[in-house]
């Protein structure tokens, strides 16, 4: 798998992956997902070159402070941290899960954050506690993320707000 920057031409594929992974990620319309991509400082897709350029196995979208993004989880971090990158979403297609793709995307986010967001001090995100996502909680703990808060969302979930120093 090769990781590259997201383009608008990837929208249909990443929307399908996103919707297949609800409730682990939030449900979005194609228009809303496109808007998140536009606001993102880092937006990546993982492409399977063996199958073809159009086969996307996963994606992630990352925002910096001060954007016009209205997510309550993003706003929580924006109100408390001056220097961070926020992973709004990462989703891996079912047929590509358990292959280390998530770890590769996170490593690329950290590498690009150092280049594109040099003053970012924290890598932030949230993981569902209700409905509980034990696999994601364990994955993030293994990568060094720690809980810095919890929040009830407007869509009925309880999330663990997590951060890791960059």
Backbone bond lengths (Angstrom), bond angles and torsions (degrees), N, CA, C in turn:
res aa  C-N    CA-C-N  psi(-1)  N-CA   C-N-CA  omega(-1)  CA-C   N-CA-C  phi
1 X - - - 1.455 - - 1.528 108.36 -
2 X 1.297 113.81 139.26 1.458 121.69 177.85 1.530 107.64 -112.39
3 X 1.314 116.57 136.64 1.464 121.41 178.43 1.523 108.09 -102.45
4 X 1.328 115.04 131.35 1.463 120.49 178.99 1.521 108.87 -141.50
5 X 1.323 116.08 170.48 1.459 121.07 176.81 1.531 110.13 -67.61
6 X 1.308 115.54 143.25 1.459 124.01 174.92 1.526 109.65 -66.90
7 X 1.328 116.45 144.29 1.461 122.05 170.73 1.529 108.02 -127.81
8 X 1.306 116.83 162.24 1.471 121.45 179.73 1.525 111.61 -58.02
9 X 1.324 118.20 -27.69 1.465 121.65 178.45 1.533 112.21 -65.77
10 X 1.329 117.80 -16.98 1.470 122.74 -179.94 1.522 113.04 -85.21
11 X 1.322 117.86 -6.34 1.458 121.40 -169.53 1.527 113.64 -56.47
12 X 1.311 119.06 -47.81 1.472 120.30 -177.48 1.526 111.12 -59.90
13 X 1.322 116.80 -42.82 1.465 120.48 -178.98 1.522 111.63 -67.27
14 X 1.335 117.73 -44.15 1.466 117.89 -178.43 1.525 111.00 -72.46
15 X 1.319 117.56 -30.00 1.462 119.12 176.25 1.528 109.74 -64.44
16 X 1.313 117.75 -42.87 1.469 121.19 178.42 1.528 110.60 -61.55
17 X 1.333 117.42 -42.79 1.470 120.74 177.83 1.518 110.15 -64.08
18 X 1.327 117.11 -45.65 1.462 121.37 179.52 1.526 110.71 -56.20
19 X 1.315 116.93 -50.71 1.465 120.81 -175.70 1.526 111.46 -65.89
20 X 1.334 117.56 -31.88 1.463 121.01 178.33 1.525 111.84 -68.71
21 X 1.329 117.13 -21.26 1.472 120.97 -175.96 1.526 114.16 -103.12
22 X 1.334 118.64 5.68 1.463 122.00 173.73 1.536 107.30 -67.14
23 X 1.341 122.66 132.58 1.451 128.44 14.22 1.527 115.56 -96.36
24 X 1.334 118.78 7.03 1.465 119.21 178.08 1.528 110.89 -62.34
25 X 1.332 116.24 -30.46 1.467 122.39 170.73 1.518 107.24 -124.05
26 X 1.310 116.01 159.31 1.453 120.25 -179.63 1.523 112.27 -72.62
27 X 1.310 115.02 141.79 1.458 121.15 176.23 1.528 108.94 -67.31
28 X 1.322 117.36 139.08 1.463 121.94 -179.66 1.517 110.08 -141.50
29 X 1.316 116.13 149.50 1.458 120.68 169.57 1.526 107.67 -77.00
30 X 1.324 118.03 160.54 1.468 118.47 175.31 1.529 111.87 -57.65
31 X 1.316 117.47 -37.91 1.463 120.89 -179.71 1.529 111.68 -64.61
32 X 1.324 116.73 -42.94 1.468 120.12 179.41 1.525 110.73 -66.79
33 X 1.323 116.97 -39.87 1.457 120.45 178.73 1.536 110.54 -65.57
34 X 1.326 116.39 -39.60 1.470 120.03 176.30 1.527 110.23 -61.32
35 X 1.323 117.42 -40.35 1.469 121.40 179.45 1.528 111.22 -64.40
36 X 1.328 117.29 -41.00 1.466 120.19 177.14 1.528 109.31 -61.34
37 X 1.327 116.34 -41.87 1.458 120.20 177.59 1.516 112.43 -60.56
38 X 1.331 116.71 -39.58 1.468 120.97 178.53 1.528 112.14 -65.86
39 X 1.336 116.65 -36.04 1.461 121.48 -178.62 1.527 112.63 -79.36
40 X 1.321 116.93 -18.90 1.459 121.75 -173.26 1.518 112.53 -73.45
41 X 1.314 115.12 137.07 1.459 122.02 172.31 1.519 109.77 -78.64
42 X 1.315 114.98 -34.42 1.471 122.10 177.23 1.523 107.00 -127.69
43 X 1.314 116.85 120.60 1.463 122.61 174.90 1.524 106.13 -138.50
44 X 1.317 115.76 118.55 1.459 121.15 -171.67 1.521 111.67 -124.92
45 X 1.323 115.33 151.81 1.463 121.77 170.05 1.517 107.80 -128.33
46 X 1.319 115.67 149.16 1.456 122.20 174.10 1.520 107.31 -106.18
47 X 1.326 115.49 121.68 1.456 122.30 -173.91 1.518 109.43 -111.32
48 X 1.324 115.68 135.17 1.459 121.33 177.33 1.527 108.15 -89.99
49 X 1.315 117.00 99.95 1.463 121.32 -178.02 1.526 112.77 -65.95
50 X 1.337 116.90 -25.88 1.467 119.50 179.54 1.525 111.18 -69.38
51 X 1.322 116.40 -33.95 1.462 120.36 -179.44 1.524 110.03 -87.25
52 X 1.313 116.85 -38.74 1.462 121.32 179.61 1.511 111.50 144.83
53 X 1.306 116.19 155.98 1.464 122.76 -176.76 1.522 112.55 -55.50
54 X 1.321 117.25 -28.91 1.463 119.34 -176.41 1.525 113.03 -82.59
55 X 1.322 118.51 -4.39 1.458 121.01 -179.13 1.523 109.99 -92.89
56 X 1.318 114.98 103.95 1.459 121.21 -179.91 1.522 108.06 -100.11
57 X 1.326 115.35 126.86 1.453 120.75 -178.25 1.515 113.86 -95.25
58 X 1.331 117.44 -16.75 1.452 120.56 179.95 1.511 110.51 -177.69
59 X 1.321 114.99 170.20 1.467 120.04 -179.40 1.518 109.85 -156.53
60 X 1.335 115.09 163.87 1.459 120.52 171.49 1.524 109.04 -149.62
61 X 1.341 115.28 155.89 1.464 122.49 179.66 1.516 109.11 -136.28
62 X 1.348 115.23 131.17 1.461 122.23 -171.90 1.523 109.50 -131.41
63 X 1.331 116.22 132.76 1.463 121.77 -178.88 1.522 110.80 -116.49
64 X 1.327 115.05 156.49 1.461 122.61 174.14 1.529 109.47 -99.53
65 X 1.338 117.79 172.14 1.462 120.68 176.75 1.528 111.67 -64.02
66 X 1.323 114.98 153.91 1.451 120.81 170.76 1.515 116.14 82.51
67 X 1.315 118.92 11.69 1.465 119.55 176.98 1.524 109.23 -82.28
68 X 1.303 115.90 170.38 1.465 122.02 179.97 1.525 111.86 -90.54
69 X 1.301 116.74 27.03 1.461 121.60 -179.42 1.525 109.13 -79.71
70 X 1.312 116.83 131.96 1.464 121.29 -172.50 1.522 115.00 -96.55
71 X 1.310 119.14 6.97 1.464 121.33 178.67 1.526 109.87 -59.06
72 X 1.320 116.03 130.43 1.465 120.09 177.59 1.517 112.62 -62.20
73 X 1.327 116.84 -35.35 1.467 119.95 178.89 1.527 110.40 -67.68
74 X 1.322 116.92 -44.52 1.466 120.78 176.01 1.530 109.99 -60.36
75 X 1.320 116.98 -45.76 1.474 121.41 -179.08 1.533 111.03 -59.76
76 X 1.343 117.30 -37.15 1.459 121.28 179.05 1.532 109.51 -55.89
77 X 1.339 115.80 -48.16 1.462 119.40 179.16 1.522 111.14 -68.74
78 X 1.319 118.13 -40.81 1.462 122.10 -177.63 1.533 111.76 -62.31
79 X 1.334 116.31 -30.53 1.467 120.52 178.60 1.532 112.66 -78.84
80 X 1.324 117.86 -18.24 1.462 120.98 -173.17 1.529 115.02 -113.92
81 X 1.318 117.42 -20.75 1.458 121.59 -175.88 1.520 109.47 -123.98
82 X 1.333 115.47 138.62 1.464 120.09 177.03 1.518 111.91 -88.33
83 X 1.303 116.55 -31.35 1.453 121.17 -170.34 1.525 110.11 -133.68
84 X 1.335 116.27 101.67 1.462 120.65 -176.19 1.521 110.23 -157.56
85 X 1.316 114.83 164.82 1.456 121.94 162.88 1.517 105.60 -119.54
86 X 1.321 115.68 143.03 1.462 122.31 -175.35 1.525 109.37 -118.66
87 X 1.308 116.31 117.29 1.459 121.66 175.50 1.521 107.49 -79.87
88 X 1.316 116.01 102.09 1.458 119.84 -179.40 1.516 111.03 -71.25
89 X 1.318 116.39 -40.66 1.459 118.87 179.62 1.513 111.17 -161.00
90 X 1.317 112.94 148.24 1.456 122.76 170.11 1.518 104.98 -139.99
91 X 1.305 115.81 136.39 1.460 119.98 177.84 1.523 108.45 -146.13
92 X 1.320 114.49 137.91 1.459 122.45 179.36 1.523 107.38 -118.39
93 X 1.333 116.25 130.77 1.463 120.57 177.70 1.526 109.56 -59.25
94 X 1.336 118.30 142.41 1.465 120.64 -177.03 1.531 114.23 -50.77
95 X 1.307 118.50 -39.52 1.463 120.61 -177.68 1.528 113.08 -72.63
96 X 1.338 117.58 -9.09 1.463 121.54 179.65 1.531 112.23 -111.09
97 X 1.316 117.86 1.29 1.463 120.58 -178.98 1.523 110.89 -73.55
98 X 1.321 114.49 156.08 1.461 123.84 178.52 1.529 113.12 67.53
99 X 1.331 115.84 30.78 1.472 121.15 179.22 1.526 111.62 -121.85
100 X 1.322 117.99 9.29 1.460 120.78 -179.84 1.516 114.29 84.32
101 X 1.328 117.13 7.77 1.460 120.21 -177.19 1.529 111.97 -66.80
102 X 1.328 117.03 -39.06 1.464 120.27 177.61 1.520 111.23 -59.41
103 X 1.314 117.36 -46.30 1.471 121.12 178.41 1.525 111.26 -61.12
104 X 1.329 116.57 -39.31 1.467 120.05 179.33 1.526 111.20 -66.32
105 X 1.336 116.77 -41.52 1.467 119.13 177.73 1.522 111.06 -64.03
106 X 1.333 117.74 -42.48 1.469 120.57 178.87 1.528 110.69 -62.84
107 X 1.321 117.45 -42.16 1.464 120.57 179.05 1.532 110.21 -62.15
108 X 1.323 116.61 -39.49 1.467 119.70 178.91 1.529 110.94 -69.08
109 X 1.324 117.16 -37.29 1.472 119.74 175.60 1.521 109.60 -60.19
110 X 1.326 117.93 -45.62 1.461 120.34 -179.55 1.526 111.18 -63.69
111 X 1.330 117.01 -40.64 1.461 120.59 178.48 1.528 110.79 -63.13
112 X 1.338 116.29 -47.10 1.460 120.31 -178.76 1.524 112.30 -70.57
113 X 1.323 117.11 -31.67 1.466 119.76 176.69 1.524 110.03 -61.16
114 X 1.323 117.22 -38.79 1.466 120.71 177.61 1.530 111.01 -63.34
115 X 1.344 117.47 -33.97 1.472 121.43 179.87 1.527 112.22 -82.35
116 X 1.316 116.98 -48.18 1.461 121.97 -170.01 1.523 114.01 -93.13
117 X 1.312 116.58 -21.30 1.473 121.81 -175.17 1.525 107.52 -134.78
118 X 1.301 116.45 56.57 1.465 122.05 -168.93 1.519 114.02 -54.97
119 X 1.336 118.03 -27.80 1.459 119.36 -178.58 1.529 112.75 -89.82
120 X 1.323 118.09 -1.63 1.471 120.60 -179.63 1.525 110.02 -65.73
121 X 1.311 115.58 128.24 1.460 121.18 -178.38 1.523 112.96 -103.89
122 X 1.335 116.96 -23.72 1.464 120.76 -175.55 1.532 110.40 -128.85
123 X 1.316 115.58 144.16 1.453 124.31 172.22 1.534 103.87 -104.83
124 X 1.342 117.88 116.38 1.464 121.33 -172.36 1.525 111.29 -121.15
125 X 1.329 114.54 157.62 1.460 121.68 -179.50 1.519 108.71 -173.14
126 X 1.337 116.04 177.76 1.451 119.91 172.74 1.514 109.73 -132.56
127 X 1.336 114.59 154.98 1.462 122.63 177.63 1.522 107.17 -132.51
128 X 1.311 116.29 139.22 1.465 120.67 -179.34 1.523 112.45 -66.52
129 X 1.330 114.12 130.37 1.461 121.64 168.22 1.531 110.04 -99.49
130 X 1.338 115.08 -28.27 1.470 122.10 174.27 1.515 108.02 -143.23
131 X 1.321 120.65 110.83 1.464 125.52 -2.87 1.534 109.97 -67.55
132 X 1.299 115.49 141.04 1.462 121.85 -171.65 1.525 111.30 -72.10
133 X 1.328 114.75 133.14 1.455 121.48 178.51 1.531 107.90 -118.53
134 X 1.333 115.84 79.93 1.461 120.82 -176.21 1.527 112.81 -62.01
135 X 1.333 117.56 -37.58 1.467 119.43 178.83 1.521 110.76 -61.22
136 X 1.317 117.37 -44.30 1.458 121.05 -179.94 1.528 111.53 -67.76
137 X 1.324 116.67 -40.00 1.471 119.70 178.02 1.522 110.48 -60.56
138 X 1.330 117.46 -44.77 1.469 121.23 179.65 1.532 111.01 -66.47
139 X 1.316 116.79 -42.24 1.464 121.84 178.80 1.526 110.62 -58.14
140 X 1.328 116.45 -48.55 1.459 120.24 -177.41 1.529 112.09 -69.61
141 X 1.316 117.65 -36.48 1.469 120.12 175.60 1.530 110.05 -61.91
142 X 1.325 117.09 -41.21 1.464 120.88 179.58 1.528 111.81 -64.60
143 X 1.317 116.95 -27.51 1.467 121.12 178.95 1.526 112.84 -87.56
144 X 1.343 117.22 -1.64 1.461 120.17 176.17 1.515 115.59 97.80
145 X 1.325 118.30 7.80 1.464 120.58 176.49 1.521 109.43 -77.29
146 X 1.331 116.15 142.50 1.462 121.51 177.02 1.530 108.66 -127.55
147 X 1.311 115.19 151.61 1.460 120.15 178.58 1.524 109.85 -72.00
148 X 1.346 114.99 131.99 1.460 120.82 177.26 1.527 110.92 -117.57
149 X 1.322 116.87 -0.68 1.452 121.81 178.74 1.518 110.54 173.18
150 X 1.331 114.76 172.03 1.462 121.85 173.36 1.516 107.39 -133.32
151 X 1.332 115.00 155.23 1.459 119.33 -176.55 1.518 110.42 -151.64
152 X 1.319 115.54 134.73 1.467 122.40 169.26 1.521 106.78 -81.15
153 X 1.315 116.98 130.24 1.460 119.96 -177.54 1.518 111.12 -96.09
154 X 1.328 115.19 165.58 1.466 120.84 177.45 1.521 111.52 -70.30
155 X 1.331 117.31 -16.99 1.465 121.05 -179.42 1.529 112.64 -99.87
156 X 1.337 116.89 14.13 1.457 121.37 171.25 1.511 117.10 89.47
157 X 1.299 118.22 7.60 1.470 120.55 178.02 1.528 109.69 -98.90
158 X 1.313 115.09 156.44 1.458 122.11 168.09 1.518 105.22 -108.08
159 X 1.326 117.69 127.61 1.457 120.51 -177.79 1.517 111.85 -119.57
160 X 1.310 114.30 149.58 1.448 122.76 169.67 1.515 106.82 -92.84
161 X 1.318 116.77 119.86 1.464 122.68 177.41 1.520 106.73 -88.36
162 X 1.326 116.52 122.40 1.451 121.79 -170.43 1.523 111.20 -123.80
163 X 1.326 115.62 152.31 1.463 121.44 178.29 1.519 110.02 -145.17
164 X 1.314 113.16 157.22 1.458 121.68 178.08 1.528 106.68 -146.43
165 X 1.336 118.56 134.33 1.462 119.26 176.86 1.531 110.71 -63.90
166 X 1.308 115.09 142.28 1.478 120.07 174.90 1.518 109.83 -90.74
